[in-house]
Amino acid sequence: DITEIERLSKELQRITRQRDRLHSMVQNAYRAKYTFDDIIGESDEIRKVIDLAKRFAQGGHDLLITGESGTGKEVLSQAVHNAGRNATGPFVTVNCAALTPSLLESELFGYVEGAFTGAKKGGKIGLFEIADGGTIFLDEIAELTPEMQGRFLRVLQERTIRRVGDTQETPLNVRVIAATNRD
């Protein structure tokens, strides 16, 4: 029936416009603002760090940045993102120490409808999925519980996530940059 085809065509156009609007919102909300030019310092040590970070930025590999609190680990991670292949993608920041383990799990991985009491109708997309095509920066990564470390390892190894309460894996194209002030 041509009427049904026209209705479906209009529905597809509406959904495509909505997807494009949401994609634009994500791009604007999750932006990295710092570049290597914003890093201040002239010492040999900081120059070595910047040179090394520039090389890593081009490779697209996951990174672990260590250093004392307040030394600019997030600034460096944003600079790496902005100099990398996924620079046009989102840059999502998560402070792992600021959230309880159960809240962190649902924030990182998202959840499906009915996964737990109080779960939103339709579920929720997680920060890993929002960062797809870009970078996720996990600050204070050393604060993850052993259970969360296991879930995180799965992301690093398989490049997939499973929403809380879901049975299916979702593939990801995301660079992970983690930071900690611990040895």
Kinemage of the C-alpha trace (Angstrom):
@kinemage 1
@onewidth
@group {chain A} dominant
@subgroup {mainchain}
@vectorlist {calphas} color= white
{ca asp a 1} P 0.000 0.000 0.000
{ca ile a 2} L 1.515 3.299 -1.123
{ca thr a 3} L -0.070 5.133 1.807
{ca glu a 4} L 1.861 2.947 4.250
{ca ile a 5} L 5.105 3.498 2.328
{ca glu a 6} L 4.582 7.278 2.433
{ca arg a 7} L 3.862 7.141 6.174
{ca leu a 8} L 6.981 5.071 6.827
{ca ser a 9} L 9.055 7.403 4.648
{ca lys a 10} L 7.896 10.438 6.644
{ca glu a 11} L 8.565 8.603 9.916
{ca leu a 12} L 12.093 7.728 8.730
{ca gln a 13} L 12.729 11.368 7.805
{ca arg a 14} L 11.503 12.502 11.238
{ca ile a 15} L 13.729 9.995 13.037
{ca thr a 16} L 16.726 10.948 10.864
{ca arg a 17} L 16.243 14.656 11.693
{ca gln a 18} L 15.953 13.800 15.390
{ca arg a 19} L 19.113 11.662 15.241
{ca asp a 20} L 21.020 14.463 13.512
{ca arg a 21} L 19.840 16.970 16.132
{ca leu a 22} L 20.917 14.666 18.976
{ca his a 23} L 24.280 14.018 17.289
{ca ser a 24} L 24.850 17.773 17.035
{ca met a 25} L 23.920 18.244 20.698
{ca val a 26} L 26.398 15.543 21.762
{ca gln a 27} L 29.143 17.108 19.644
{ca asn a 28} L 28.579 20.502 21.264
{ca ala a 29} L 28.119 19.264 24.838
{ca tyr a 30} L 31.129 16.939 24.885
{ca arg a 31} L 34.007 18.948 23.462
{ca ala a 32} L 37.658 19.004 24.392
{ca lys a 33} L 38.791 22.610 24.569
{ca tyr a 34} L 42.511 22.285 25.295
{ca thr a 35} L 45.299 21.663 22.798
{ca phe a 36} L 49.025 21.189 23.209
{ca asp a 37} L 49.412 24.978 22.836
{ca asp a 38} L 47.516 25.408 26.125
{ca ile a 39} L 50.080 23.427 28.120
{ca ile a 40} L 52.343 25.806 29.971
{ca gly a 41} L 55.922 24.856 30.766
{ca glu a 42} L 59.393 25.102 29.339
{ca ser a 43} L 61.290 22.454 31.301
{ca asp a 44} L 62.902 19.522 29.527
{ca glu a 45} L 60.531 17.180 31.361
{ca ile a 46} L 57.337 18.876 30.159
{ca arg a 47} L 58.710 19.114 26.600
{ca lys a 48} L 59.386 15.346 26.684
{ca val a 49} L 55.844 14.682 27.951
{ca ile a 50} L 54.339 16.846 25.203
{ca asp a 51} L 56.454 15.231 22.477
{ca leu a 52} L 55.528 11.753 23.682
{ca ala a 53} L 51.844 12.679 23.964
{ca lys a 54} L 51.846 14.084 20.411
{ca arg a 55} L 53.188 10.773 19.101
{ca phe a 56} L 50.573 8.809 21.055
{ca ala a 57} L 47.809 11.129 19.853
{ca gln a 58} L 48.338 10.045 16.252
{ca gly a 59} L 48.305 6.336 17.101
{ca gly a 60} L 44.819 6.199 18.555
{ca his a 61} L 45.880 3.883 21.375
{ca asp a 62} L 44.453 3.909 24.882
{ca leu a 63} L 46.539 5.818 27.426
{ca leu a 64} L 47.144 5.885 31.162
{ca ile a 65} L 48.351 9.232 32.492
{ca thr a 66} L 49.828 9.315 35.982
{ca gly a 67} L 50.809 12.332 38.034
{ca glu a 68} L 50.142 14.304 41.157
{ca ser a 69} L 46.783 15.992 41.655
{ca gly a 70} L 46.598 19.340 39.893
{ca thr a 71} L 49.339 18.669 37.348
{ca gly a 72} L 47.104 18.896 34.293
{ca lys a 73} L 46.278 15.289 33.452
{ca glu a 74} L 42.897 16.286 32.027
{ca val a 75} L 44.400 19.149 30.007
{ca leu a 76} L 46.912 16.696 28.540
{ca ser a 77} L 44.157 14.182 27.755
{ca gln a 78} L 42.123 16.838 25.922
{ca ala a 79} L 45.202 17.861 23.944
{ca val a 80} L 45.790 14.223 22.960
{ca his a 81} L 42.153 13.920 21.869
{ca asn a 82} L 42.272 17.134 19.828
{ca ala a 83} L 45.458 16.028 18.051
{ca gly a 84} L 44.183 12.500 17.345
{ca arg a 85} L 42.144 10.762 14.674
{ca asn a 86} L 38.898 11.081 16.667
{ca ala a 87} L 39.252 14.831 17.301
{ca thr a 88} L 35.900 15.555 15.685
{ca gly a 89} L 34.197 13.034 17.980
{ca pro a 90} L 32.973 13.665 21.514
{ca phe a 91} L 35.262 13.984 24.533
{ca val a 92} L 33.498 12.593 27.611
{ca thr a 93} L 34.942 13.063 31.103
{ca val a 94} L 34.074 10.849 34.086
{ca asn a 95} L 35.423 11.231 37.629
{ca cys a 96} L 35.428 7.620 38.831
{ca ala a 97} L 35.953 8.645 42.470
{ca ala a 98} L 32.871 10.882 42.544
{ca leu a 99} L 30.292 8.138 41.937
{ca thr a 100} L 29.270 5.051 43.896
{ca pro a 101} L 30.080 1.753 42.140
{ca ser a 102} L 26.470 1.017 41.197
{ca leu a 103} L 25.865 4.539 39.910
{ca leu a 104} L 29.170 4.498 38.031
{ca glu a 105} L 28.183 1.245 36.320
{ca ser a 106} L 24.866 2.630 35.066
{ca glu a 107} L 26.498 5.926 34.037
{ca leu a 108} L 29.315 4.255 32.089
{ca phe a 109} L 27.403 1.378 30.516
{ca gly a 110} L 23.807 2.620 30.523
{ca tyr a 111} L 20.850 0.343 31.241
{ca val a 112} L 17.759 -1.119 29.654
{ca glu a 113} L 14.203 -0.478 30.758
{ca gly a 114} L 13.342 -2.537 33.830
{ca ala a 115} L 16.975 -3.277 34.727
{ca phe a 116} L 16.377 -2.119 38.312
{ca thr a 117} L 13.828 -0.280 40.432
{ca gly a 118} L 13.677 3.308 39.245
{ca ala a 119} L 15.127 2.633 35.793
{ca lys a 120} L 13.838 5.164 33.262
{ca lys a 121} L 11.286 4.042 30.721
{ca gly a 122} L 13.183 3.138 27.571
{ca gly a 123} L 16.466 2.765 29.460
{ca lys a 124} L 19.465 5.075 29.320
{ca ile a 125} L 22.470 5.350 27.047
{ca gly a 126} L 25.805 5.161 28.858
{ca leu a 127} L 28.804 7.466 28.651
{ca phe a 128} L 30.813 4.877 26.712
{ca glu a 129} L 28.161 4.938 23.980
{ca ile a 130} L 28.060 8.742 24.032
{ca ala a 131} L 31.842 8.750 23.542
{ca asp a 132} L 31.592 6.380 20.559
{ca gly a 133} L 33.656 7.843 17.727
{ca gly a 134} L 35.648 9.953 20.186
{ca thr a 135} L 37.397 9.683 23.549
{ca ile a 136} L 36.325 8.872 27.084
{ca phe a 137} L 38.524 10.253 29.881
{ca leu a 138} L 38.303 8.255 33.106
{ca asp a 139} L 39.789 10.346 35.899
{ca glu a 140} L 40.816 8.665 39.166
{ca ile a 141} L 40.692 5.236 37.503
{ca ala a 142} L 42.461 3.645 40.484
{ca glu a 143} L 39.268 4.129 42.509
{ca leu a 144} L 37.362 1.471 40.533
{ca thr a 145} L 36.226 -1.551 42.521
{ca pro a 146} L 37.545 -4.964 41.418
{ca glu a 147} L 34.131 -5.733 39.867
{ca met a 148} L 34.185 -2.527 37.831
{ca gln a 149} L 37.773 -3.229 36.825
{ca gly a 150} L 36.563 -6.511 35.326
{ca arg a 151} L 33.839 -4.769 33.320
{ca phe a 152} L 36.292 -2.102 32.220
{ca leu a 153} L 38.818 -4.742 31.129
{ca arg a 154} L 36.146 -6.254 28.901
{ca val a 155} L 35.689 -2.870 27.201
{ca leu a 156} L 39.425 -2.568 26.601
{ca gln a 157} L 39.808 -6.114 25.274
{ca glu a 158} L 36.650 -6.562 23.229
{ca arg a 159} L 35.640 -2.978 22.410
{ca thr a 160} L 32.081 -3.783 23.398
{ca ile a 161} L 29.816 -2.854 26.293
{ca arg a 162} L 26.705 -4.422 27.704
{ca arg a 163} L 24.102 -2.150 29.263
{ca val a 164} L 22.960 -3.097 32.751
{ca gly a 165} L 20.161 -5.660 32.373
{ca asp a 166} L 20.819 -6.222 28.672
{ca thr a 167} L 21.695 -9.484 26.949
{ca gln a 168} L 23.398 -8.015 23.897
{ca glu a 169} L 26.824 -6.484 23.412
{ca thr a 170} L 27.190 -3.095 21.713
{ca pro a 171} L 30.377 -2.535 19.688
{ca leu a 172} L 32.317 0.682 20.278
{ca asn a 173} L 34.908 2.798 18.512
{ca val a 174} L 36.235 4.774 21.461
{ca arg a 175} L 39.656 5.779 22.696
{ca val a 176} L 40.100 5.409 26.447
{ca ile a 177} L 42.361 7.787 28.337
{ca ala a 178} L 42.585 7.109 32.045
{ca ala a 179} L 44.334 9.084 34.749
{ca thr a 180} L 45.357 8.524 38.330
{ca asn a 181} L 47.533 10.150 40.982
{ca arg a 182} L 48.475 6.724 42.376
{ca asp a 183} L 51.497 4.644 41.469
